Amino acid sequence: MVAELAACQRQFNLEIDTVAIEDSEALLERYGHKVPVLVKDEQEICHYFLDQEALENALNETMADRQ
């Protein structure tokens, strides 16, 4: 998923942070079975694989909120 996100990084001006969930009990509890998971502002966008449509929808919602 990180490689796919990196390919989208320029197009969407993304900032990608990777987090090792095994370092956090709360994250393990919340996402342990869904890794890899893509989250933006604590909202889960997709898991297991990059869902391009879900990513674009989440980014469009953010853009709409800013206007």
Backbone hydrogen bonds, N-H to C=O, Kabsch-Sander energy under -0.5 kcal/mol:
donor,donor_aa,acceptor,acceptor_aa,energy
5,L,1,M,-2.6
6,A,2,V,-2.6
7,A,3,A,-1.6
8,C,4,E,-1.0
8,C,5,L,-0.6
9,Q,5,L,-1.0
10,R,6,A,-0.5
12,F,8,C,-2.3
13,N,9,Q,-1.1
14,L,9,Q,-1.7
16,I,14,L,-0.5
17,D,15,E,-0.5
21,I,19,V,-1.0
23,D,20,A,-1.8
24,S,21,I,-2.1
28,L,24,S,-2.5
29,E,25,E,-2.6
30,R,26,A,-2.1
31,Y,27,L,-3.3
32,G,28,L,-1.9
34,K,31,Y,-2.7
35,V,32,G,-0.6
38,L,46,C,-3.2
39,V,37,V,-0.5
40,K,43,Q,-2.6
43,Q,40,K,-2.1
44,E,42,E,-0.6
45,I,38,L,-3.4
46,C,38,L,-1.2
48,Y,34,K,-1.0
48,Y,36,P,-3.0
49,F,47,H,-2.0
52,Q,50,L,-0.9
55,L,51,D,-2.4
56,E,52,Q,-2.6
57,N,53,E,-2.5
58,A,54,A,-2.3
59,L,55,L,-2.4
60,N,56,E,-2.5
61,E,57,N,-2.2
62,T,58,A,-1.8
63,M,59,L,-2.2
64,A,60,N,-2.4
65,D,61,E,-2.2
66,R,62,T,-1.4
67,Q,63,M,-0.7
67,Q,64,A,-0.7
